[in-house]
Amino acid sequence: MPSSKKETWWQRIAAFFLGKSSQASPPKRSVEKSDSGNGDTAAAKRPVRSAGLRKPEIVEVSSPRIYVGNLSFEATEGDLFELFSGVGSVQNVEIVSNKHTQKSKGFAFVQMQTIDEAKRAVAELHDKDYMGRKLVVSGAKAVEEKRGERRQSD
């Protein structure tokens, strides 16, 4: 039976957190449990993602610079230099890494000698299994193009 004495605001707040409200409370909603079994109900409400975070954008080769994605974290610049040297002459290989931990982010850029060699590398190495992962090889976006996109999205 509800108390005839009115609770103060602080008493209602304390009762809420202690779960001892003397006033009628709204009915509790049932929450689906997650499959993890640890009672994390927030995870049950999140949409389920597919295995890949997002589908890589395939860019047409318009320069000798190539994007290499889905790269094994153990791959070195020497490994990539050797792989792409089988297709044509490589000028430069740069694996992108975290500036604090120096660990690979899983993608790289390869600079080939000519645009024709870059196109051949994309044709031969895209979707190839390398160090346990299927490579994503495509043309790299121009640096000016990327910076313009960032400014527009801000």
C-alpha positions as CSV (number, residue, x, y, z in Angstrom):
1,M,0.0,0.0,0.0
2,P,1.5,3.4,-1.0
3,S,2.5,5.7,1.8
4,S,0.4,8.8,2.4
5,K,3.5,10.8,3.2
6,K,5.0,12.4,0.1
7,E,8.7,11.6,-0.6
8,T,11.2,14.3,-1.3
9,W,13.0,14.5,-4.6
10,W,16.2,13.2,-3.0
11,Q,14.3,10.3,-1.4
12,R,12.8,9.4,-4.8
13,I,16.3,9.5,-6.4
14,A,17.8,7.3,-3.7
15,A,14.8,4.9,-3.9
16,F,15.2,4.7,-7.6
17,F,18.8,3.6,-7.4
18,L,18.2,1.3,-4.5
19,G,15.2,-0.2,-6.2
20,K,12.9,0.6,-3.3
21,S,10.4,3.0,-4.7
22,S,7.3,3.2,-2.6
23,Q,5.3,4.8,-5.5
24,A,3.9,2.7,-8.3
25,S,6.5,2.0,-10.8
26,P,5.9,1.4,-14.5
27,P,6.0,-2.2,-15.7
28,K,9.4,-3.5,-16.5
29,R,10.2,-4.3,-20.1
30,S,11.6,-7.7,-20.9
31,V,15.0,-7.5,-22.6
32,E,16.3,-10.3,-24.8
33,K,19.5,-11.9,-23.6
34,S,22.5,-11.9,-25.9
35,D,24.1,-15.1,-27.2
36,S,27.2,-14.4,-25.3
37,G,25.6,-15.6,-22.1
38,N,27.3,-12.9,-19.9
39,G,24.0,-10.9,-19.5
40,D,25.2,-8.0,-21.8
41,T,21.8,-6.7,-22.9
42,A,23.2,-3.8,-24.8
43,A,24.8,-6.2,-27.2
44,A,21.5,-7.8,-27.9
45,K,20.1,-4.5,-29.1
46,R,23.0,-3.7,-31.5
47,P,22.6,-4.7,-35.1
48,V,24.6,-7.7,-36.2
49,R,27.6,-6.9,-38.4
50,S,28.8,-9.1,-41.2
51,A,32.3,-10.5,-40.9
52,G,33.9,-7.6,-42.8
53,L,33.5,-4.1,-41.4
54,R,32.8,-2.6,-44.8
55,K,33.2,-3.5,-48.4
56,P,36.4,-2.1,-50.0
57,E,35.9,0.5,-52.7
58,I,37.5,-0.6,-55.9
59,V,39.2,2.4,-57.6
60,E,40.2,2.4,-61.2
61,V,44.0,2.5,-61.8
62,S,44.8,6.1,-63.0
63,S,48.3,6.3,-61.5
64,P,51.2,4.0,-60.7
65,R,50.2,4.0,-57.0
66,I,48.2,1.0,-55.8
67,Y,46.2,0.4,-52.7
68,V,46.7,-3.1,-51.1
69,G,44.1,-4.0,-48.5
70,N,43.2,-6.9,-46.2
71,L,46.9,-7.4,-45.6
72,S,48.2,-9.7,-43.0
73,F,49.5,-7.8,-40.0
74,E,52.7,-9.9,-40.1
75,A,53.5,-8.8,-43.7
76,T,56.5,-6.6,-44.1
77,E,57.4,-4.1,-46.8
78,G,60.1,-6.5,-48.0
79,D,57.4,-9.2,-48.4
80,L,55.2,-6.9,-50.5
81,F,58.2,-5.6,-52.5
82,E,59.0,-9.3,-53.4
83,L,55.3,-10.1,-54.3
84,F,54.8,-7.1,-56.6
85,S,58.3,-7.4,-58.2
86,G,56.9,-10.6,-59.8
87,V,54.5,-8.5,-61.7
88,G,56.6,-5.4,-62.6
89,S,59.3,-3.1,-61.3
90,V,58.4,-1.6,-57.9
91,Q,59.6,1.9,-56.9
92,N,58.3,2.1,-53.3
93,V,56.3,0.1,-50.7
94,E,54.7,1.7,-47.7
95,I,52.7,-0.2,-45.1
96,V,50.5,2.1,-43.1
97,S,51.0,1.6,-39.3
98,N,49.6,3.1,-36.1
99,K,51.7,6.0,-35.1
100,H,51.7,5.1,-31.4
101,T,52.2,1.3,-31.5
102,Q,53.9,1.0,-34.9
103,K,51.7,-2.0,-35.7
104,S,50.4,-2.5,-39.2
105,K,46.8,-1.3,-39.9
106,G,46.4,-4.0,-42.5
107,F,46.8,-2.0,-45.7
108,A,49.6,-0.6,-47.8
109,F,50.5,1.5,-50.9
110,V,52.8,0.2,-53.6
111,Q,54.3,2.6,-56.2
112,M,54.9,0.8,-59.5
113,Q,57.1,2.1,-62.3
114,T,54.3,2.7,-64.9
115,I,50.5,2.7,-65.0
116,D,50.5,-0.4,-67.2
117,E,52.4,-2.3,-64.6
118,A,50.0,-1.1,-61.9
119,K,47.0,-2.3,-64.0
120,R,48.7,-5.7,-64.5
121,A,49.4,-5.9,-60.7
122,V,45.7,-5.2,-59.9
123,A,44.6,-7.8,-62.5
124,E,46.9,-10.5,-61.2
125,L,46.9,-9.9,-57.5
126,H,43.4,-8.8,-56.6
127,D,41.6,-11.6,-54.6
128,K,44.9,-13.6,-54.4
129,D,45.5,-15.5,-51.2
130,Y,48.6,-14.1,-49.5
131,M,49.7,-15.0,-46.0
132,G,46.3,-16.5,-45.2
133,R,44.2,-13.6,-46.4
134,K,42.6,-12.5,-49.7
135,L,44.2,-9.3,-50.9
136,V,42.2,-6.3,-52.1
137,V,44.3,-4.6,-54.7
138,S,43.1,-1.5,-56.6
139,G,44.1,1.9,-57.7
140,A,44.8,4.4,-55.0
141,K,42.8,7.5,-54.6
142,A,44.7,10.7,-55.3
143,V,45.8,12.5,-52.2
144,E,44.1,15.8,-53.2
145,E,40.9,13.9,-53.8
146,K,40.9,12.3,-50.3
147,R,41.6,15.7,-48.6
148,G,38.7,17.3,-50.4
149,E,36.4,14.5,-49.3
150,R,37.4,15.0,-45.6
151,R,36.7,18.7,-45.7
152,Q,33.3,18.2,-47.3
153,S,32.3,15.5,-44.7
154,D,33.2,17.7,-41.7
